[in-house]
Amino acid sequence: MRASALPLLALLALPLCASASTLPNTSGQVYTSRSALTAQQASLARVVAIRPVQIQVQPNGHTSVFVGTAIGAATGYAVTRKSSGSFRGLGTIVGGAAGAAIGNGISNRPRVHEGVQIFVQTTAANGRPNPNLTSVVQDADQDIRVGQDVLLIRSRDGLSVAPVNAGVQ
């Protein structure tokens, strides 16, 4: 492969890496644009237990496959550019297939990161603690402790836990 093709291929590989690192949101502090400026239900609860967990996120979308196909096809073409006839086309096809396989492998690789499972207890209408607990798994990106009063926030994206008066000065 010619040295002049390498910077082009490196530039084409950037979206592949970026799309492979895109993960769905599991934070209680980050909202999607769809959830911003919408009504959400919140209720008071008390934290009764917390345990560390691993959150496994399966990336969604096929961007890595598409970008990998394009990069592979470009690489195959660049390698066989000096060839004539069907050999060049064959190089493009083989390169595209290899790029698609690599992109698919990258996009389907699950990612794991630290999280917490928070068990909370709400209060019943009669003022007594509700015997049923609610469990929420989210990123470990907030300072939440056992015995702390928290807000259970229900939105169209799910349920999250937030400390009462978090961020208030």
C-alpha positions in Angstrom: 0.0 0.0 0.0 1.3 3.4 -0.8 2.3 5.7 2.1 -0.1 8.4 0.8 -3.1 6.2 1.4 -2.3 5.6 5.1 -3.3 9.1 6.3 -6.6 8.8 4.4 -7.3 5.4 5.9 -6.5 6.6 9.4 -8.9 9.5 8.9 -11.6 7.2 7.8 -11.0 4.9 10.8 -11.9 7.7 13.3 -15.6 7.4 12.9 -15.3 3.7 13.4 -13.6 4.2 16.8 -16.0 6.9 17.8 -19.1 4.9 17.0 -17.7 1.9 18.8 -17.3 3.9 22.0 -20.9 5.3 21.9 -22.8 3.7 24.8 -26.4 4.1 26.0 -26.9 6.3 29.0 -27.1 4.7 32.4 -26.4 7.7 34.6 -29.0 9.3 36.9 -27.6 12.7 36.1 -27.7 12.7 32.3 -30.9 13.2 30.4 -31.6 12.6 26.8 -32.9 15.6 24.7 -36.2 13.7 24.5 -36.5 13.7 28.3 -35.5 17.3 28.8 -38.4 19.8 29.4 -40.9 17.0 30.1 -42.9 16.3 33.2 -41.4 13.5 35.4 -42.9 12.0 38.5 -40.7 12.1 41.6 -41.3 10.5 45.0 -39.4 10.6 48.3 -37.7 7.5 49.5 -35.0 6.4 51.9 -32.0 4.3 50.9 -31.9 1.0 52.8 -29.0 -0.8 50.9 -26.5 -0.2 48.2 -24.3 -2.7 46.5 -21.7 -2.3 43.7 -22.5 -3.9 40.4 -21.1 -4.1 36.9 -23.2 -2.6 34.2 -22.8 -4.4 30.8 -23.8 -2.2 27.9 -24.4 -3.6 24.5 -23.8 -0.8 22.0 -26.6 -0.3 19.5 -26.5 0.6 15.9 -24.6 -0.5 12.9 -22.4 2.5 12.2 -19.3 0.5 12.9 -20.2 -2.1 10.3 -20.9 0.6 7.6 -17.8 2.6 8.4 -15.7 -0.6 8.5 -17.1 -1.7 5.1 -16.2 1.7 3.6 -12.7 1.6 5.1 -12.1 -2.0 4.0 -13.3 -1.2 0.5 -11.1 1.8 0.3 -8.1 -0.2 1.6 -8.8 -3.0 -0.9 -9.0 -0.6 -3.7 -5.8 1.2 -2.6 -3.9 -2.1 -2.4 -5.1 -3.3 -5.8 -5.1 0.2 -7.5 -2.2 -0.7 -9.8 -3.8 -3.9 -10.9 -6.0 -4.3 -13.9 -9.4 -5.8 -14.6 -11.3 -7.9 -12.1 -8.5 -8.2 -9.6 -9.0 -4.6 -8.5 -12.7 -5.2 -8.0 -12.0 -8.4 -6.1 -9.7 -6.5 -3.8 -12.4 -3.9 -3.2 -15.0 -6.6 -2.4 -12.6 -8.6 -0.1 -11.5 -5.4 1.7 -15.1 -4.3 2.2 -16.1 -7.7 3.6 -13.1 -7.7 5.9 -13.9 -4.2 7.0 -17.5 -5.1 7.7 -16.4 -8.1 9.8 -14.0 -6.0 11.8 -16.6 -3.2 12.3 -19.2 -5.8 13.3 -16.8 -7.3 15.9 -16.1 -3.8 17.3 -19.8 -2.8 17.5 -21.0 -6.0 19.1 -18.3 -6.2 21.8 -20.1 -5.4 25.1 -18.6 -2.8 27.5 -18.6 -3.1 31.3 -18.4 -0.3 33.8 -19.0 0.3 37.5 -22.5 0.9 38.8 -24.6 0.6 41.9 -27.8 -1.1 42.8 -29.7 1.1 45.1 -32.6 -0.3 47.2 -35.0 2.3 48.5 -38.1 2.2 50.6 -41.0 4.6 50.1 -43.6 5.6 52.7 -47.2 4.3 52.3 -50.2 6.6 52.4 -50.7 5.9 56.1 -47.2 7.2 56.9 -45.7 3.8 57.5 -42.8 2.4 55.6 -43.9 0.5 52.5 -42.8 -3.2 53.0 -41.9 -3.4 49.3 -38.5 -2.1 48.2 -37.6 -0.6 44.9 -34.3 -1.4 43.3 -32.6 0.9 40.7 -29.3 0.1 38.9 -27.4 3.2 37.6 -23.9 4.6 37.2 -22.0 5.1 40.4 -21.7 8.8 39.7 -23.5 10.3 42.7 -22.8 10.4 46.4 -25.7 8.3 47.8 -25.5 6.6 51.2 -27.6 4.2 53.2 -30.1 6.1 55.4 -30.2 9.1 53.0 -33.4 10.6 51.7 -33.5 10.5 47.9 -35.9 11.2 45.1 -37.1 8.4 42.9 -37.5 10.0 39.5 -39.7 8.3 36.8 -39.3 9.4 33.3 -40.0 7.9 29.8 -36.3 6.7 29.9 -36.8 4.7 33.1 -36.3 5.2 36.9 -33.3 6.9 38.6 -32.3 7.9 42.1 -31.1 11.4 43.0 -30.0 12.7 46.4 -32.4 15.3 47.9 -30.9 18.8 47.6 -28.1 17.5 45.3 -26.2 20.3 43.8 -28.0 23.0 45.8 -25.7 25.5 47.4 
